[in-house]
Amino acid sequence: MVVSLPGAVILFRKKLDPTSHRLDQPDPVLHRLPYMVPPPAPPGIKWIVPDLTQRWVATIAGPGGPVSAGPPGPQWEPVISSDHLLQVLRADPKAGSTRLTLLVWDGRIEPRAAAFGIRVDGSAAGVSIVAAESMALPHDVRRELVVMGFVRPPEHVIRVEVRCASFATGAAHRIELTYEGPPALLHTAVDFSIR
């Protein structure tokens, strides 16, 4: 009885969850995953933007919302690295400089600005990290990601504010971010352009 009690509690909780599938059926095959799930992914997978996650990302991006990889219109596509760890939230051109807001989808790293290295278009000259802060993912956002197939979403993400030289509109740019640790070295890069 003592050995089977934890399993009974798990089954009982699953029965109470209106979003879970029927327990007498096999687990559904995933054909789509949230965009920040790290690869590898099954062939033919479609990367999607979950609704609650999109609203939360829009609130932390600030006025004007996050930049989109897609054409102008109502459909938002995240600007994210190929390893799905680094997302460009905002690119605000000011007089003579550009302020970038980046989101790191890795909950293992610590938000210390000194631990990050940043290069824009292959150069670190004139590039500085203004701030790096940890932001907890709201419970409903984490739950949405789990339901949509992200088995272990991070409990927090890192928002990094960067100041660099002015960006030309329409030109392609590459941002490389390096994190020294702990727990491990991270190097990721994302390509994007300001529309």
MOGIKA-V534258 format. One record per backbone hydrogen bond with DSSP energy under -0.5 kcal/mol. CO is the residue of the C=O (numbers start at 1). NH is the residue of the N-H. E is the energy in kcal/mol with one decimal. If there is no record, write none. Layout:
# MOGIKA-V534258
co:CO nh:NH e:E
co:CO nh:NH e:E
This chain:
# MOGIKA-V534258
co:1 nh:5 e:-1.1
co:2 nh:6 e:-0.5
co:4 nh:8 e:-2.0
co:5 nh:9 e:-2.2
co:6 nh:10 e:-2.1
co:7 nh:11 e:-2.4
co:8 nh:12 e:-2.4
co:9 nh:13 e:-2.3
co:10 nh:14 e:-2.2
co:11 nh:15 e:-2.1
co:12 nh:16 e:-1.3
co:13 nh:17 e:-0.9
co:14 nh:17 e:-0.6
co:16 nh:18 e:-0.7
co:17 nh:20 e:-1.1
co:22 nh:25 e:-1.2
co:31 nh:46 e:-1.9
co:33 nh:48 e:-2.7
co:34 nh:37 e:-1.8
co:42 nh:45 e:-1.3
co:45 nh:47 e:-0.5
co:46 nh:33 e:-2.1
co:48 nh:35 e:-2.0
co:48 nh:50 e:-0.6
co:50 nh:54 e:-2.5
co:51 nh:55 e:-2.2
co:52 nh:56 e:-2.3
co:53 nh:57 e:-2.9
co:54 nh:58 e:-2.2
co:55 nh:59 e:-1.7
co:56 nh:60 e:-1.9
co:57 nh:61 e:-1.5
co:58 nh:62 e:-1.1
co:62 nh:65 e:-2.0
co:74 nh:76 e:-0.6
co:77 nh:69 e:-3.0
co:78 nh:80 e:-0.9
co:79 nh:88 e:-2.6
co:81 nh:84 e:-1.7
co:85 nh:87 e:-0.5
co:85 nh:105 e:-3.1
co:86 nh:81 e:-2.3
co:87 nh:89 e:-0.7
co:87 nh:103 e:-2.9
co:88 nh:79 e:-0.5
co:89 nh:67 e:-2.5
co:90 nh:101 e:-2.2
co:91 nh:93 e:-0.8
co:92 nh:99 e:-2.5
co:94 nh:96 e:-0.7
co:94 nh:97 e:-0.8
co:96 nh:166 e:-0.7
co:97 nh:94 e:-3.5
co:98 nh:100 e:-0.6
co:98 nh:164 e:-2.5
co:99 nh:92 e:-3.1
co:100 nh:102 e:-0.5
co:100 nh:162 e:-2.9
co:101 nh:89 e:-2.9
co:101 nh:90 e:-1.5
co:102 nh:160 e:-2.6
co:103 nh:87 e:-2.7
co:103 nh:105 e:-0.6
co:104 nh:106 e:-1.3
co:104 nh:158 e:-1.8
co:106 nh:109 e:-0.9
co:110 nh:112 e:-2.0
co:111 nh:113 e:-0.6
co:112 nh:115 e:-1.7
co:113 nh:116 e:-1.2
co:115 nh:180 e:-2.1
co:117 nh:178 e:-2.8
co:119 nh:121 e:-0.5
co:119 nh:176 e:-2.9
co:120 nh:123 e:-1.4
co:123 nh:120 e:-2.7
co:124 nh:127 e:-1.6
co:128 nh:130 e:-0.7
co:128 nh:163 e:-3.1
co:131 nh:161 e:-2.9
co:133 nh:159 e:-3.0
co:135 nh:157 e:-2.6
co:138 nh:142 e:-2.4
co:139 nh:143 e:-2.4
co:140 nh:144 e:-2.1
co:141 nh:145 e:-2.3
co:142 nh:146 e:-2.2
co:143 nh:147 e:-2.6
co:144 nh:148 e:-1.8
co:145 nh:150 e:-2.9
co:146 nh:149 e:-1.5
co:149 nh:151 e:-1.2
co:150 nh:153 e:-0.7
co:155 nh:137 e:-2.4
co:157 nh:135 e:-3.0
co:157 nh:159 e:-0.5
co:158 nh:104 e:-3.0
co:158 nh:160 e:-0.6
co:159 nh:133 e:-2.5
co:160 nh:102 e:-3.1
co:161 nh:130 e:-2.3
co:161 nh:131 e:-1.2
co:162 nh:100 e:-3.1
co:163 nh:128 e:-2.7
co:164 nh:98 e:-2.5
co:168 nh:171 e:-1.2
co:171 nh:194 e:-0.6
co:173 nh:192 e:-2.4
co:174 nh:121 e:-3.4
co:174 nh:176 e:-0.5
co:175 nh:190 e:-2.3
co:176 nh:119 e:-2.2
co:177 nh:188 e:-2.4
co:178 nh:117 e:-2.9
co:179 nh:186 e:-2.4
co:182 nh:110 e:-0.5
co:186 nh:179 e:-3.0
co:188 nh:177 e:-3.0
co:189 nh:82 e:-0.6
co:190 nh:175 e:-2.7
co:192 nh:173 e:-3.2
co:194 nh:170 e:-3.5
